[in-house]
């Protein structure tokens, strides 16, 4: 117990000493010393303290040769503290103030990357995901020879996959709650939006399943037409994905639909005979 109290007191004392030291640095009128301490904090990864000092030195060094590096590191303090929205604004400001900087390409990438870091969970609106894709594409177009091209392309691909998954979940939700016509339309839209998707055959199968269930639940007068729709969708499936592992499952829905059409026609013939 005594050892615990001693350690706790030692920790508190150390914190007080560190705080007093930082307060002295803040109050110093020796701006070169203050800047050197900001640099020291930055290099040691103490970005919050570096950020405070850089901010105080902003008006002092503005217009001097040291301002560019100060601005650059100040922006990175926000980025490293995961304050991505503020970091993006500062990277943007840096490019406006220093458009010809040797670091302009790096900062341009980091600005786009900040949008990617702000990309939210799948369930939320993907505004920043879309922005990151657009910004990364602009970066690729502006810096075609950059060593960051591959990373930028990978980010676009990951973002696109995220958007695809979000649309897939929406379409699957329609199916799960029994909104089969809406599900079929949503899966077709998904397929058209992402024609190169590795899951394209799955999406098309879900179109068949959705239209089949929609037909089953339809009034008698509409069923034949809607089962025919399932058969037509299968033809599109077979044309697009002739080697799909899901082709046999898709054929089952064709057979089921054909059987239902036969039943409907038999009932129609029976009704006509009675009349």
SULGI-V543679 format. One record per residue. RES is the residue in three letters. PHI is phi in degrees with one decimal (999 if undefined). Layout:
# SULGI-V543679
<<RES:PHI> <RES:PHI>>
This chain:
# SULGI-V543679
<<UNK:999> <UNK:-64.1> <UNK:-63.8> <UNK:-62.5> <UNK:-62.6> <UNK:-62.8> <UNK:-63.4> <UNK:-64.3> <UNK:-65.3> <UNK:-62.8> <UNK:-63.7> <UNK:-63.2> <UNK:-64.5> <UNK:-62.2> <UNK:-63.5> <UNK:-64.1> <UNK:-63.1> <UNK:-63.8> <UNK:-64.2> <UNK:-63.0> <UNK:-64.1> <UNK:-66.8> <UNK:-62.0> <UNK:-65.4> <UNK:-63.1> <UNK:-59.8> <UNK:-80.7> <UNK:-66.3> <UNK:-96.3> <UNK:-87.3> <UNK:-67.7> <UNK:-66.9> <UNK:-63.6> <UNK:-61.3> <UNK:-66.3> <UNK:-64.6> <UNK:-70.9> <UNK:-61.5> <UNK:-62.3> <UNK:-64.2> <UNK:-61.5> <UNK:-61.5> <UNK:-66.0> <UNK:-86.4> <UNK:79.5> <UNK:-93.5> <UNK:-70.4> <UNK:-65.0> <UNK:-69.2> <UNK:-61.5> <UNK:-59.7> <UNK:-60.9> <UNK:-68.9> <UNK:-59.6> <UNK:-62.3> <UNK:-69.7> <UNK:-88.3> <UNK:-51.3> <UNK:-69.1> <UNK:-71.6> <UNK:-100.2> <UNK:-59.9> <UNK:91.5> <UNK:-98.6> <UNK:-68.0> <UNK:-85.9> <UNK:-68.1> <UNK:-59.7> <UNK:-66.7> <UNK:-61.9> <UNK:-60.6> <UNK:-59.4> <UNK:-73.3> <UNK:-61.5> <UNK:-62.4> <UNK:-68.4> <UNK:-59.7> <UNK:-65.8> <UNK:-61.2> <UNK:-69.6> <UNK:-91.0> <UNK:63.9> <UNK:-96.4> <UNK:-69.6> <UNK:-65.0> <UNK:-65.7> <UNK:-62.2> <UNK:-60.9> <UNK:-63.1> <UNK:-72.2> <UNK:-63.0> <UNK:-62.6> <UNK:-62.0> <UNK:-60.0> <UNK:-66.2> <UNK:-72.2> <UNK:-81.9> <UNK:-126.0> <UNK:-64.6> <UNK:-102.7> <UNK:-63.7> <UNK:-67.2> <UNK:-97.7> <UNK:-59.0> <UNK:-63.6> <UNK:-61.1> <UNK:-68.0> <UNK:-60.9> <UNK:-64.9> <UNK:-63.8> <UNK:-62.3> <UNK:-64.2> <UNK:-64.9> <UNK:-62.7> <UNK:-65.9> <UNK:-62.5> <UNK:-68.1> <UNK:-90.9> <UNK:-60.5> <UNK:-84.9> <UNK:-60.7> <UNK:-56.4> <UNK:-72.6> <UNK:-95.1> <UNK:-63.3> <UNK:-104.0> <UNK:-59.9> <UNK:-71.0> <UNK:-64.9> <UNK:-64.5> <UNK:-64.3> <UNK:-63.4> <UNK:-63.0> <UNK:-65.0> <UNK:-67.2> <UNK:-66.6> <UNK:-66.2> <UNK:-63.0> <UNK:-60.3> <UNK:-61.1> <UNK:-67.8> <UNK:-79.8> <UNK:-125.5> <UNK:-63.2> <UNK:-105.6> <UNK:-70.2> <UNK:-67.4> <UNK:-89.2> <UNK:-58.5> <UNK:-61.8> <UNK:-64.3> <UNK:-63.7> <UNK:-64.8> <UNK:-61.9> <UNK:-66.4> <UNK:-61.6> <UNK:-63.2> <UNK:-65.1> <UNK:-66.3> <UNK:-63.7> <UNK:-63.5> <UNK:-64.9> <UNK:-65.1> <UNK:-61.6> <UNK:-63.6> <UNK:-64.6> <UNK:-64.8> <UNK:-61.4> <UNK:-62.7> <UNK:-64.5> <UNK:-65.2> <UNK:-65.1> <UNK:-63.8> <UNK:-56.1> <UNK:-64.2> <UNK:-64.3> <UNK:-94.4> <UNK:85.8> <UNK:-89.8> <UNK:-72.5> <UNK:-65.4> <UNK:-62.9> <UNK:-63.7> <UNK:-61.0> <UNK:-64.2> <UNK:-64.4> <UNK:-68.4> <UNK:-66.4> <UNK:-62.5> <UNK:-59.5> <UNK:-65.1> <UNK:-70.8> <UNK:-73.6> <UNK:-130.0> <UNK:-63.9> <UNK:-93.8> <UNK:-61.6> <UNK:-70.1> <UNK:-101.8> <UNK:-56.5> <UNK:-67.3> <UNK:-65.2> <UNK:-61.8> <UNK:-67.6> <UNK:-60.9> <UNK:-66.2> <UNK:-63.3> <UNK:-60.1> <UNK:-60.8> <UNK:-66.8> <UNK:-66.8> <UNK:-64.1> <UNK:-67.9> <UNK:-63.7> <UNK:-63.6> <UNK:-60.6> <UNK:-90.5> <UNK:-76.8> <UNK:-66.8> <UNK:-54.5> <UNK:-65.1> <UNK:-99.9> <UNK:-65.6> <UNK:-58.2> <UNK:-59.0> <UNK:-80.2> <UNK:-70.9> <UNK:-62.4> <UNK:-62.2> <UNK:-61.5> <UNK:-63.3> <UNK:-64.4> <UNK:-66.4> <UNK:-63.9> <UNK:-59.4> <UNK:-65.6> <UNK:-58.6> <UNK:-63.6> <UNK:-69.3> <UNK:-77.5> <UNK:-129.5> <UNK:-63.9> <UNK:-107.1> <UNK:-66.6> <UNK:-71.1> <UNK:-95.0> <UNK:-62.0> <UNK:-63.3> <UNK:-65.1> <UNK:-63.1> <UNK:-60.9> <UNK:-59.7> <UNK:-72.8> <UNK:-66.4> <UNK:-61.7> <UNK:-61.1> <UNK:-67.0> <UNK:-62.1> <UNK:-62.6> <UNK:-65.9> <UNK:-64.4> <UNK:-60.9> <UNK:-61.3> <UNK:-62.5> <UNK:-66.1> <UNK:-62.5> <UNK:-66.7> <UNK:-65.3> <UNK:-65.1> <UNK:-62.2> <UNK:-64.5> <UNK:-65.9> <UNK:-63.6> <UNK:-65.0> <UNK:-72.0>>
